[in-house]
Amino acid sequence: MKKISNREEANKYYKLVNNAINDFMGETKARPSEVHKYLTKNGVKFLKKLELSDVEGIDSVLNDVLLHRRHMEDDKVITFESFSKLNEGSINVGSPSVEHEKILADVFNTSLGHIDVLDPQLHLFKISDFGKDVYAIIFNETEVSKIKEDLKVKIGSEISSKIMQISDVEGITIDPIKFWLSDILDETKLFESINSKISSEMVFNFIKSSLFESPSLNFDLGRFDNFKEYSGYFIWSSN
């Protein structure tokens, strides 16, 4: 019987099992809770098909991955039901995929079984390893571009909603005149101007601010000063 003797081997088996479950879910169109229920009863057969049944401890690996998937589904339901204004949040690029988790596993040199999503909207994860918890948010390049576009629209809306009032001309008082900027601004030129002023740093700071202002988080995350770019992903993690 084969043994998992180090972290590198453990990561390899976690990835093999995780990818197999991905394929299984894609073929069956089943929810994580349904997959968990089915494979809890049929795990031996599943592992034999993968030719992994002779690996000592592989049943624990399978159980970890199944529980992780089920918890992700539970977290999404809880988050959605608890916060009715989810879709009105500052960041709305969809829930993270397993690829986000794989990147975090590589960056933090751990297995998928030690990674849990805390807030799908904010792409906030907790990485637990050897008794230490690290919190991280992760977005890929496409998602950051979407956040930038949303930020541009929000800024444009803020500007357009303003009212300018003129009550004097060269120091001479006149009857007040109000102008709604939305009536006099050229929208195309406005967004071109906004786009030229939004830097990557501004977008990154907006992402971090959205994290700390989220009503869904009621515990201290610490500072997210550790930043890394990895394989087309942007990652901020706590100290």
C-alpha positions, 0 to 999 in steps of 0.5 A, spaced: 500 500 500 502 506 498 503 512 503 502 519 503 509 521 506 510 529 505 506 535 503 508 535 496 504 528 495 498 530 499 497 536 494 498 531 488 492 527 491 488 532 493 488 535 486 487 528 483 481 527 487 479 534 486 479 534 479 476 527 479 470 530 483 470 536 478 469 531 472 464 528 476 460 534 477 460 536 470 458 529 468 452 529 473 450 536 473 449 534 481 450 539 487 456 539 492 451 536 497 448 531 492 455 529 490 457 529 498 451 524 499 453 519 493 460 519 494 460 518 502 456 511 500 460 510 494 467 512 495 470 506 495 468 504 488 470 511 486 477 511 488 478 504 485 476 507 478 481 512 479 486 507 481 487 510 488 484 505 493 491 502 494 493 509 497 493 509 505 489 515 507 486 517 501 479 516 504 480 522 508 483 526 502 476 524 499 472 526 505 476 533 506 474 535 499 467 533 499 466 536 506 469 542 503 465 542 497 459 542 501 461 547 506 462 552 500 455 550 497 452 552 504 456 558 505 453 561 499 446 559 501 447 563 508 450 569 505 445 570 500 439 569 505 442 573 510 444 579 506 438 581 501 442 587 498 448 582 496 447 584 488 447 591 490 454 590 493 461 594 491 464 588 488 459 583 484 463 579 479 460 572 481 463 567 486 470 564 485 471 558 481 476 552 483 481 555 479 481 560 485 482 555 490 488 552 486 492 558 485 491 559 493 493 552 494 499 553 490 501 560 493 500 558 500 503 551 499 497 547 502 492 542 499 485 544 497 482 541 503 485 547 508 482 552 504 475 555 505 471 560 502 468 565 507 464 570 502 463 568 495 462 575 493 468 578 496 472 572 494 474 572 501 478 565 503 480 562 510 487 558 509 488 553 515 494 550 516 498 547 522 494 551 526 494 558 523 489 561 519 490 566 514 485 570 510 486 572 503 482 575 497 483 573 490 481 576 483 483 574 476 485 579 471 478 579 468 475 580 474 479 586 476 477 589 469 470 588 471 471 591 478 474 597 474 468 598 469 463 598 475 467 603 479 467 607 473 460 607 472 459 608 480 463 615 479 460 617 473 453 616 476 456 620 482 458 626 478 452 626 474 447 626 480 450 633 482 447 640 482 451 646 480 448 652 483 450 659 481 448 665 485 453 670 483 457 673 477 464 676 478 462 678 485 455 681 483 449 677 486 444 674 481 438 670 482 440 663 483 440 658 477 441 651 478 444 646 473 443 638 473 450 636 471 447 630 467 443 635 463 450 638 460 455 633 461 457 629 455 457 622 457 462 619 452 467 624 454 465 624 462 467 616 462 473 617 458 476 622 463 474 618 469 477 612 465 484 616 464 484 617 472 482 610 475 489 607 476 490 600 478 492 602 485 485 606 486 482 599 483 486 595 488 484 600 494 477 600 492 477 592 493 480 592 500 476 598 502 470 593 500 472 588 504 473 592 510 466 595 509 462 589 508 456 588 513 457 580 512 464 580 516 463 581 524 470 579 526 477 582 525 481 580 519 487 584 520 491 588 515 491 585 508 498 588 506 501 582 503 500 583 496 502 578 490 501 577 483 501 570 481 499 566 474 494 572 472 491 572 479 491 578 484 492 576 492 491 580 498 492 576 504 492 578 512 499 578 516 
